[in-house]
């Protein structure tokens, strides 16, 4: 497939697709969908844009924001886990969306086959450092529960969920690695996308606080913090992942203030999700990244007015805490001390049940579906509950209970490969991307985020950016 990119219209469109303005466009559509429940309108424009990208953009990099924004776009009223009649159901618009998705998939396949720059054999034979580890991990997901007796009842469901995990871990990595012209890709595209996602999440959270009356008598009711794609823990994890990404821009003089302000707002929003696990990870990462960015960026150190800006960013939280300490303690009563509330004790019981499953089937585990059906989704949708098993809220325990030592060993292989990728030709850019991934991995030690599709799609894409754009020596860059 050979496109005449010298055509003035295509040149203008390509300039738009690789600019922050395009991210603003995608973010706006996501907000229309999530906050104002205009899914069909938003999805029509989003998917039609995706089709255009597949057919006419210079490469497929602009699909990245579409996947990410698509994940955080469903409104609470159309949450497929809560409603059988959401916009995703057959009678609610599912057929229409399926047609658009089919056209998008067809356009994508056509481009990958015919493009002269990266399609066909070039795409399939592209060298990908992390692919072997990802496939090994996926293979252990597939055979998880072997010889446990679970396959008779859950075999096909386990295979389907294993496939979803493969798509999440390797999908965007595989696509972007081979279908992006990395020599032409804007260097800050990943980081601008992270900023876009962070602000979309911020507006979604504000919308939830307004629409759901989250604050009652001066106290946050965190159980009301829920949207169409997840609740407070899901939002908290994504905020924690987005916090390090703006700091990349601190090395750019004219954007330094905006980067610090964005990260600060994301951190404040993280606190208002009342997700304890995400706060325990995200706040230290914010503080560490802030300090590291100051050392990394001469602009943050040398520009005098930035000294005042740093003073405000650092001093404002301290001042607010001192002046409104009693009010803040009352406001955040939804954050009881770890070990003193019922949810913590339930989590410990869950860990104990997961470890029992591992001890019963230590080699290949007991599959993704708990043996004794200890806990179930609070879901009104039987389809959602059928496809997505409850999980063990800890990555290591999940791996052991699901696939035994075989699965855990495969994860170690994948983790070693990613560690080598980040440490070779180490740079500040890699540092900020790596801290985003660290936020996912650390929050996943107290929750199930590494086995949720959305956060891992972002994880997958970040790995592609690191390997093919940020993995350069100084002489190459």
KETI-840694 format. One record per residue (C-alpha): residue number from 1; x, y, z. Coordinates in Angstrom, 3 decimals. Layout:
! residues N
   kolmar         c1         c2         c3
      NUM          X          Y          Z
...
! end
This chain:
! residues 477
   kolmar         c1         c2         c3
        1      0.000      0.000      0.000
        2      1.565      3.312     -1.064
        3     -0.028      6.541      0.121
        4      0.826      9.909     -1.407
        5      1.707     11.712      1.829
        6      2.627     14.854     -0.114
        7     -1.052     15.572     -0.676
        8     -1.840     18.782      1.284
        9     -4.903     17.304      3.019
       10     -3.025     14.227      4.200
       11     -0.144     16.379      5.388
       12     -2.505     18.505      7.489
       13     -4.224     15.419      8.904
       14     -0.909     13.741      9.734
       15      0.277     16.880     11.490
       16     -2.920     16.779     13.564
       17     -2.733     13.032     14.367
       18      0.761     13.349     15.824
       19      0.092     16.483     17.850
       20     -1.278     17.212     21.346
       21     -4.382     18.620     19.607
       22     -5.341     15.102     18.508
       23     -5.004     13.900     22.089
       24     -7.248     16.771     23.177
       25     -9.790     15.637     20.583
       26     -9.683     12.031     21.822
       27     -9.848     13.147     25.434
       28    -12.879     15.325     24.711
       29    -14.747     12.439     23.088
       30    -13.881     10.224     26.050
       31    -15.339     12.776     28.459
       32    -18.520     13.067     26.364
       33    -18.870      9.309     26.598
       34    -18.029      8.792     30.254
       35    -19.417     11.894     31.943
       36    -22.358     12.692     29.655
       37    -23.215      9.110     28.601
       38    -22.915      9.904     24.875
       39    -21.186      6.630     24.053
       40    -22.690      6.023     20.633
       41    -21.821      9.519     19.403
       42    -18.310      9.376     20.850
       43    -17.603      5.822     19.698
       44    -18.746      6.633     16.183
       45    -16.182      9.429     15.883
       46    -13.472      7.474     17.698
       47    -13.871      4.354     15.550
       48    -14.173      6.315     12.308
       49    -10.953      8.106     13.261
       50     -9.364      4.704     13.854
       51    -10.432      3.551     10.403
       52     -8.929      6.696      8.880
       53     -5.665      6.097     10.749
       54     -5.479      2.519      9.472
       55     -6.037      3.587      5.877
       56     -4.315      6.948      5.532
       57     -2.024      7.873      8.445
       58      1.709      7.509      7.874
       59      1.750      4.690     10.476
       60     -0.434      3.301     13.255
       61      0.903      5.269     16.222
       62     -2.334      7.322     16.538
       63     -4.190      4.108     17.399
       64     -2.523      4.139     20.813
       65     -4.698      6.961     22.243
       66     -7.778      5.298     20.747
       67     -7.169      2.068     22.666
       68     -6.385      3.860     25.926
       69     -9.247      6.347     25.748
       70    -11.604      3.600     24.647
       71    -10.899      1.711     27.854
       72    -11.775      4.624     30.149
       73    -14.777      5.824     28.137
       74    -17.808      3.761     29.359
       75    -20.173      5.645     31.661
       76    -21.577      4.210     34.861
       77    -25.014      3.875     33.299
       78    -23.543      1.684     30.563
       79    -21.210     -0.402     32.727
       80    -21.457     -3.888     31.163
       81    -20.824     -5.432     34.573
       82    -23.849     -3.703     36.085
       83    -26.392     -3.683     33.288
       84    -27.557     -6.318     30.855
       85    -29.042     -3.542     28.699
       86    -26.063     -1.227     28.372
       87    -25.008      0.382     25.113
       88    -22.783     -2.652     24.575
       89    -25.712     -5.080     24.596
       90    -27.308     -6.281     21.353
       91    -30.458     -4.258     21.858
       92    -28.634     -1.201     23.189
       93    -26.292     -0.554     20.256
       94    -23.980     -3.525     20.341
       95    -24.709     -4.526     16.733
       96    -23.903     -1.034     15.462
       97    -20.671     -0.929     17.440
       98    -19.776     -4.431     16.242
       99    -20.120     -3.277     12.629
      100    -17.795     -0.308     13.242
      101    -15.312     -2.526     15.072
      102    -15.388     -5.013     12.198
      103    -14.633     -2.224      9.720
      104    -11.792     -1.037     11.940
      105    -10.369     -4.557     12.207
      106    -10.626     -5.033      8.432
      107     -8.881     -1.706      7.829
      108     -6.138     -2.638     10.275
      109     -5.533     -6.037      8.678
      110     -5.521     -4.496      5.193
      111     -2.906     -1.929      6.222
      112     -0.708     -4.499      7.957
      113     -0.747     -6.679      4.837
      114     -0.260     -4.026      2.177
      115      1.839     -1.219      3.630
      116      5.206     -1.045      1.847
      117      7.064      0.528      4.755
      118      6.138     -1.882      7.549
      119      3.461     -4.312      6.325
      120      3.488     -7.940      5.306
      121      6.661     -9.861      6.025
      122      8.342     -6.803      7.562
      123      5.682     -6.619     10.256
      124      5.767    -10.319     11.049
      125      9.553    -10.613     11.135
      126     10.205     -7.428     13.132
      127     12.643     -8.273     15.935
      128     10.955     -7.822     19.294
      129     13.083     -8.386     22.410
      130     10.214     -9.002     24.813
      131      7.972    -11.149     22.620
      132      9.406    -14.515     23.655
      133      8.846    -13.816     27.344
      134      5.315    -12.608     26.694
      135      4.458    -15.739     24.712
      136      5.954    -18.004     27.365
      137      3.853    -16.260     30.006
      138      0.735    -16.554     27.836
      139      1.395    -20.261     27.264
      140      1.427    -20.869     31.009
      141     -1.868    -18.969     31.284
      142     -3.318    -21.350     28.680
      143     -2.280    -24.509     30.518
      144     -3.125    -23.128     33.954
      145     -5.268    -25.534     35.916
      146     -4.016    -28.595     34.050
      147     -4.672    -31.790     36.036
      148     -6.701    -29.848     38.616
      149    -10.078    -31.069     37.405
      150    -11.087    -27.482     36.624
      151    -10.982    -27.869     32.856
      152    -14.135    -29.955     32.760
      153    -16.171    -27.059     34.130
      154    -14.086    -23.993     33.308
      155    -11.849    -25.079     30.431
      156    -13.194    -22.859     27.672
      157    -13.698    -19.930     30.015
      158    -10.131    -20.298     31.259
      159     -8.794    -20.397     27.692
      160    -10.818    -17.314     26.766
      161     -9.552    -15.343     29.737
      162     -6.001    -16.511     29.016
      163     -6.409    -15.183     25.469
      164     -7.620    -11.821     26.814
      165     -4.528    -11.680     29.007
      166     -2.304    -12.405     25.995
      167     -3.965     -9.578     24.048
      168     -3.534     -7.218     27.003
      169      0.127     -8.026     27.673
      170      1.382     -8.408     24.104
      171     -1.242     -6.784     21.857
      172     -0.220     -3.132     21.715
      173      3.448     -4.025     22.145
      174      3.317     -6.292     19.096
      175      1.241     -3.878     16.998
      176      3.105     -0.669     17.769
      177      6.555     -2.233     17.607
      178      6.034     -3.293     14.004
      179      3.572     -0.727     12.646
      180      5.122      2.548     13.812
      181      7.819      4.421     11.946
      182      9.801      5.099     15.080
      183     12.306      7.331     13.310
      184      9.454      9.781     12.651
      185      7.490      9.328     15.884
      186      7.312     12.433     18.123
      187      9.626     11.806     21.062
      188      7.088     12.960     23.651
      189      4.047     11.148     22.199
      190      3.888      8.604     25.032
      191      4.177     11.295     27.668
      192      1.605     13.618     26.104
      193     -0.760     10.657     25.892
      194     -0.217      9.999     29.597
      195     -1.029     13.629     30.372
      196     -4.181     13.377     28.258
      197     -5.309     10.262     30.112
      198     -4.548     11.878     33.464
      199     -6.707     14.922     32.755
      200     -9.521     12.787     31.382
      201     -9.436     10.742     34.595
      202     -9.427     13.959     36.615
      203    -12.552     15.265     34.867
      204    -14.224     11.859     35.202
      205    -13.498     11.864     38.940
      206    -14.906     15.378     39.329
      207    -18.001     14.248     37.433
      208    -18.427     11.295     39.793
      209    -18.127     13.537     42.864
      210    -20.810     15.861     41.475
      211    -23.253     13.309     40.079
      212    -22.985     10.705     42.838
      213    -22.881     13.086     45.834
      214    -19.688     11.438     47.039
      215    -19.136     13.877     49.919
      216    -21.847     13.524     52.573
      217    -21.694     15.652     55.729
      218    -18.042     16.397     55.080
      219    -17.071     12.735     54.634
      220    -16.059     11.003     51.406
      221    -18.180      7.918     50.697
      222    -15.662      6.047     48.588
      223    -18.108      3.243     47.739
      224    -19.842      5.814     45.511
      225    -16.675      6.389     43.473
      226    -17.468      4.150     40.508
      227    -17.715      4.571     36.774
      228    -18.415      2.468     33.714
      229    -14.976      0.850     33.566
      230    -14.089      0.445     37.243
      231    -14.280      1.859     40.749
      232    -11.955      3.792     43.063
      233     -9.172      1.180     42.996
      234     -9.175      1.076     39.189
      235     -9.052      4.869     38.936
      236     -6.383      5.065     41.632
      237     -4.114      2.631     39.815
      238     -4.337      4.578     36.545
      239     -3.635      7.875     38.321
      240     -0.577      6.265     39.914
      241      0.589      5.137     36.464
      242      0.055      8.578     34.907
      243      1.814     10.597     37.645
      244      5.418      9.963     36.437
      245      4.734     10.614     32.737
      246      4.383     14.438     32.762
      247      7.843     14.757     34.334
      248      9.388     13.927     30.951
      249      8.367     17.416     29.858
      250     10.294     19.056     32.697
      251     13.299     18.935     30.403
      252     11.440     21.179     27.959
      253     11.713     24.769     29.200
      254      8.330     26.060     28.037
      255      6.458     22.992     29.317
      256      8.196     22.497     32.685
      257      5.588     24.358     34.742
      258      2.754     22.496     33.017
      259      4.429     19.147     33.719
      260      4.826     19.852     37.434
      261      1.291     21.210     37.694
      262     -0.158     18.171     35.891
      263      1.659     15.664     38.089
      264      0.569     17.601     41.193
      265     -3.095     17.566     40.108
      266     -2.922     13.844     39.311
      267     -1.490     13.176     42.772
      268     -4.246     15.211     44.456
      269     -6.839     13.364     42.386
      270     -5.261     10.081     43.439
      271     -5.875     11.018     47.077
      272     -9.529     11.713     46.285
      273     -9.991      8.233     44.808
      274     -9.459      6.932     48.365
      275     -7.717      3.873     46.941
      276     -5.336      2.950     49.738
      277     -3.102      0.636     47.746
      278     -2.728      3.161     44.931
      279     -2.065      6.003     47.376
      280      0.607      3.994     49.197
      281      2.368      3.554     45.846
      282      1.455      6.692     43.929
      283      2.372      9.342     46.499
      284      5.940      8.041     47.082
      285      6.386      7.714     43.315
      286      5.224     11.313     42.880
      287      7.688     12.564     45.496
      288     10.572     10.476     44.137
      289      9.894     11.476     40.535
      290      9.625     15.133     41.509
      291     13.055     15.077     43.138
      292     14.619     13.082     40.305
      293     13.147     15.438     37.700
      294     14.777     18.435     39.366
      295     18.174     16.748     39.054
      296     17.361     15.634     35.524
      297     16.234     19.029     34.216
      298     18.426     22.119     34.231
      299     15.292     24.177     33.458
      300     13.748     23.135     36.767
      301     16.902     24.285     38.587
      302     18.087     27.326     36.668
      303     14.952     29.314     35.765
      304     14.294     31.700     38.671
      305     10.512     31.841     38.372
      306     10.460     28.035     38.555
      307     11.878     28.347     42.068
      308      8.727     30.245     43.039
      309      6.608     27.649     41.276
      310      8.314     24.826     43.196
      311      7.691     26.720     46.404
      312      3.977     26.971     45.686
      313      3.648     23.323     44.623
      314      5.498     22.122     47.728
      315      4.165     24.673     50.199
      316      0.486     24.641     49.256
      317     -0.235     21.069     50.445
      318      1.603     21.746     53.696
      319     -0.334     24.973     54.280
      320     -3.698     23.356     53.507
      321     -2.896     20.429     55.809
      322     -1.970     22.737     58.689
      323     -4.951     25.066     58.269
      324     -7.578     22.405     57.621
      325     -6.228     19.387     59.462
      326     -9.465     18.527     61.303
      327    -11.579     18.935     58.165
      328     -9.218     16.753     56.151
      329     -9.224     14.021     58.767
      330    -13.014     14.007     58.659
      331    -13.095     14.171     54.847
      332    -10.834     11.161     54.432
      333    -12.439      8.893     56.988
      334    -12.855      6.486     54.063
      335     -9.149      5.739     54.500
      336     -9.056      3.763     57.754
      337     -5.717      2.519     59.011
      338     -4.577     -0.714     57.384
      339     -5.557     -3.662     59.570
      340     -8.444     -1.936     61.320
      341    -11.286     -2.416     58.858
      342    -13.324     -5.311     57.550
      343    -12.060     -5.063     53.958
      344     -8.483     -5.651     55.099
      345     -9.488     -8.773     57.003
      346    -11.456    -10.011     53.982
      347     -8.371     -9.434     51.833
      348     -6.281    -11.578     54.181
      349     -8.914    -14.342     53.949
      350     -8.731    -14.065     50.156
      351     -4.944    -14.418     50.245
      352     -5.263    -17.482     52.463
      353     -7.728    -19.099     50.034
      354     -5.447    -18.371     47.087
      355     -2.465    -19.904     48.857
      356     -4.541    -23.003     49.673
      357     -5.324    -23.364     45.963
      358     -1.613    -23.155     45.157
      359     -0.742    -25.778     47.780
      360     -3.376    -28.095     46.361
      361     -2.052    -27.750     42.802
      362      1.510    -26.396     43.061
      363      2.744    -27.276     39.551
      364      0.078    -25.966     37.141
      365     -2.246    -24.260     39.608
      366     -6.011    -24.417     39.691
      367     -6.865    -22.137     36.718
      368     -8.083    -18.547     36.802
      369    -11.375    -19.649     38.365
      370    -11.285    -20.250     42.150
      371    -11.836    -23.880     43.096
      372    -14.301    -23.383     45.885
      373    -15.987    -20.350     44.326
      374    -15.066    -18.455     47.486
      375    -16.171    -15.083     46.226
      376    -18.137    -13.802     43.251
      377    -18.470    -10.606     41.274
      378    -21.204     -8.273     42.428
      379    -22.332     -8.092     38.822
      380    -25.788     -7.860     37.356
      381    -24.460     -9.114     34.037
      382    -24.188    -12.869     33.702
      383    -22.055    -12.442     30.567
      384    -19.511    -10.295     32.415
      385    -19.332    -12.745     35.304
      386    -18.921    -15.620     32.858
      387    -15.957    -14.044     31.058
      388    -14.090    -12.397     33.940
      389    -13.211    -14.507     36.977
      390    -12.660    -12.962     40.403
      391     -8.981    -12.568     41.185
      392     -6.636    -12.847     44.159
      393     -5.509     -9.208     44.517
      394     -1.795     -9.945     44.470
      395      0.290    -10.650     41.380
      396      2.508    -13.336     42.895
      397     -0.388    -15.106     44.596
      398     -2.463    -14.858     41.421
      399      0.293    -16.484     39.387
      400      0.806    -19.279     41.912
      401     -2.894    -19.994     42.484
      402     -3.694    -19.795     38.767
      403     -0.746    -21.539     37.117
      404      1.484    -22.791     39.915
      405      5.257    -22.595     39.861
      406      5.238    -22.994     36.071
      407      3.310    -19.759     35.630
      408      5.363    -17.962     38.262
      409      8.611    -19.012     36.548
      410      7.312    -17.689     33.209
      411      6.495    -14.363     34.847
      412     10.043    -14.192     36.225
      413     11.393    -14.684     32.682
      414      9.224    -11.813     31.426
      415     10.224     -9.627     34.352
      416     13.950    -10.274     33.789
      417     13.588     -9.328     30.116
      418     11.864     -6.054     30.960
      419     14.471     -5.274     33.637
      420     17.260     -5.733     31.090
      421     15.411     -3.515     28.614
      422     15.164     -0.650     31.087
      423     18.711     -0.902     32.453
      424     20.450     -1.054     29.070
      425     21.166      2.439     27.692
      426     19.459      3.880     30.759
      427     18.169      7.450     30.454
      428     15.885      9.954     32.123
      429     13.204      9.204     29.561
      430     13.356      5.531     30.476
      431     13.234      6.480     34.144
      432      9.877      8.245     33.857
      433      8.394      5.463     31.721
      434      9.794      2.855     34.106
      435      8.257      4.539     37.132
      436      4.885      4.390     35.424
      437      5.300      0.645     34.983
      438      6.562      0.363     38.567
      439      3.326      1.994     39.734
      440      1.312     -0.728     37.995
      441      3.456     -3.556     39.338
      442      3.474     -2.238     42.901
      443     -0.255     -1.485     43.082
      444     -0.812     -4.978     41.698
      445      0.755     -6.410     44.838
      446     -2.367     -5.383     46.750
      447     -4.888     -5.579     43.913
      448     -5.498     -7.356     40.593
      449     -4.473     -4.602     38.155
      450     -1.918     -6.714     36.282
      451     -4.805     -8.995     35.312
      452     -7.128     -6.194     34.230
      453     -7.120     -5.488     30.506
      454     -6.929     -1.676     30.525
      455     -3.869     -0.985     32.707
      456     -1.939     -3.783     31.005
      457     -2.719     -2.382     27.546
      458     -0.978      0.818     28.655
      459      1.846     -1.277     30.131
      460      2.185     -3.103     26.808
      461      2.378      0.135     24.840
      462      4.936      1.669     27.214
      463      7.199     -1.338     26.659
      464      7.001     -0.754     22.899
      465      7.955      2.922     23.313
      466     10.846      2.035     25.596
      467     12.270     -0.644     23.320
      468     11.911      1.106     19.989
      469     12.043      4.819     20.762
      470     13.758      5.383     24.106
      471     16.242      2.495     23.926
      472     19.001      4.457     22.214
      473     22.543      5.336     23.096
      474     23.558      8.994     23.202
      475     25.328      8.632     19.865
      476     22.150      7.348     18.250
      477     19.829      9.990     19.672
! end
